[in-house]
């Protein structure tokens, strides 16, 4: 089944392009829809399995919400400063006013938005437990929205109502 959702959304920063011949997976889109009722959603899978494509497809369908895409393109060596600078830059590009870097500043910017905000952090593969703990703290401070993390390496921390799932590609 080819993707037949809405046309390219005006998302800033823009969502990645879907690969040529992309086939939407409605069952996985529904799983994403169900999972975002949690503060933090972790999408874990091998490199190249389609995490970015799935989240791009899902993000384009969130027409009544503000979707903020954060691309962390370095597989290793990311520091907390790199992660929070990347998130803050994307939040600013999306038109939200942010007064600093870190969990509290990002959550405050999201909480001032009249929209439900979904922050998708792609390629978070640091393995740094302190970064993960701060991301969970950020998500729990957000009143209206959630944090979606795509990773190859897993995500050790969880919030009380954290939801993580691995897609069962079939």
C-alpha positions in Angstrom: 0.0 0.0 0.0 1.5 3.3 -1.0 1.3 6.2 1.4 -1.8 8.3 0.6 -1.7 10.7 3.6 -1.7 14.5 3.5 0.7 16.3 1.2 4.1 17.5 2.5 3.4 19.3 5.7 4.9 22.7 6.5 7.0 21.5 9.4 10.0 23.5 10.6 12.6 22.0 10.8 11.3 19.9 7.9 10.7 16.2 8.3 13.1 13.9 6.3 12.0 12.8 2.9 10.5 9.4 2.6 12.5 7.0 0.5 11.4 6.3 -3.1 8.8 3.5 -3.2 8.0 4.0 0.5 5.2 1.7 1.7 3.3 3.0 4.6 2.5 0.5 7.4 -0.9 1.4 8.8 -0.5 -1.1 11.7 2.7 0.6 12.8 1.2 4.1 12.5 -1.6 2.9 14.8 1.0 1.6 17.3 2.7 5.0 17.2 -0.7 6.8 17.7 -1.4 4.6 20.8 2.2 4.9 22.2 2.2 8.8 22.2 -0.2 8.9 25.1 3.0 8.3 27.1 5.5 11.0 28.0 8.4 9.1 26.3 8.2 6.7 23.4 11.3 4.7 22.4 11.5 3.2 18.9 14.4 0.9 18.9 15.7 -1.1 15.9 18.6 -2.1 13.8 20.2 0.5 11.4 18.2 0.6 8.2 15.1 -1.1 9.5 13.0 2.0 8.8 12.7 3.9 12.1 13.2 7.3 10.5 10.8 6.5 7.7 8.1 5.3 10.1 8.4 8.4 12.3 8.4 10.6 9.2 5.3 9.0 7.9 3.7 9.2 11.3 4.8 12.8 11.8 3.2 13.9 8.6 -0.1 12.6 9.7 -0.2 14.7 12.9 -2.0 17.6 11.2 -3.4 19.0 14.4 -0.2 18.9 16.3 3.2 20.7 16.2 5.8 18.1 15.2 9.4 19.1 15.9 12.1 16.9 14.3 15.5 16.7 15.9 18.2 14.9 13.8 21.2 13.8 15.7 23.4 12.7 12.8 26.4 11.5 14.7 26.1 7.9 15.8 28.8 8.2 18.5 30.5 10.9 20.5 27.4 13.0 21.2 27.6 15.0 24.4 24.8 16.4 26.5 25.6 19.8 25.0 25.3 18.4 21.5 21.9 16.8 22.2 20.4 19.8 24.0 21.8 22.3 21.4 20.2 20.2 18.7 16.9 20.0 20.5 16.9 23.7 21.4 17.8 24.7 17.8 14.9 22.6 16.4 12.5 24.0 19.0 13.5 27.6 18.0 13.2 26.8 14.3 9.7 25.5 15.0 8.8 29.0 16.2 8.7 28.3 20.0 10.5 30.8 22.2 13.2 29.1 24.3 15.2 30.8 26.9 18.1 28.3 27.4 19.3 24.8 26.9 18.3 21.7 28.8 15.2 19.8 30.0 13.5 22.6 31.9 13.9 25.2 29.1 12.6 22.9 26.4 9.6 21.8 28.5 8.8 25.5 29.3 8.9 26.4 25.6 6.6 23.4 24.8 4.2 24.3 27.7 3.8 27.9 26.3 2.7 26.6 23.0 -1.1 26.5 22.3 -0.4 23.3 20.3 0.2 19.7 21.3 3.9 19.3 20.6 5.6 16.1 19.6 9.4 16.2 19.6 11.0 13.4 17.6 14.7 12.9 18.4 16.1 10.7 15.6 19.4 8.8 15.9 19.9 9.1 19.7 22.6 6.5 20.1 24.7 7.9 22.9 24.2 5.2 25.6 24.7 8.1 28.1 22.4 7.5 31.0 22.5 11.1 32.2 21.3 12.3 28.8 18.5 9.7 28.8 17.5 10.8 32.4 17.3 14.4 31.3 15.2 13.5 28.2 12.8 11.7 30.5 12.7 14.6 32.9 12.0 17.0 30.0 9.1 14.8 28.8 7.6 14.5 32.2 7.7 18.3 32.5 5.9 18.8 29.2 2.2 19.3 29.9 0.9 18.8 26.4 2.9 16.6 24.2 5.5 13.8 24.2 9.0 13.0 23.3 9.7 10.2 20.7 13.2 8.8 20.6 14.5 6.6 17.7 17.6 4.7 18.6 19.6 1.6 17.6 21.2 1.2 21.0 18.2 1.2 23.4 17.1 3.5 26.1 17.8 2.4 29.6 15.7 5.0 31.5 12.0 5.0 31.7 9.4 7.2 33.2 6.4 5.9 35.2 4.2 5.9 32.2 7.0 5.4 29.7 6.0 3.5 26.6 8.6 1.7 24.4 7.9 -0.7 21.6 9.9 -2.4 19.0 8.0 -2.7 15.7 7.5 -6.3 14.7 8.3 -5.9 11.0 6.5 -8.7 9.0 
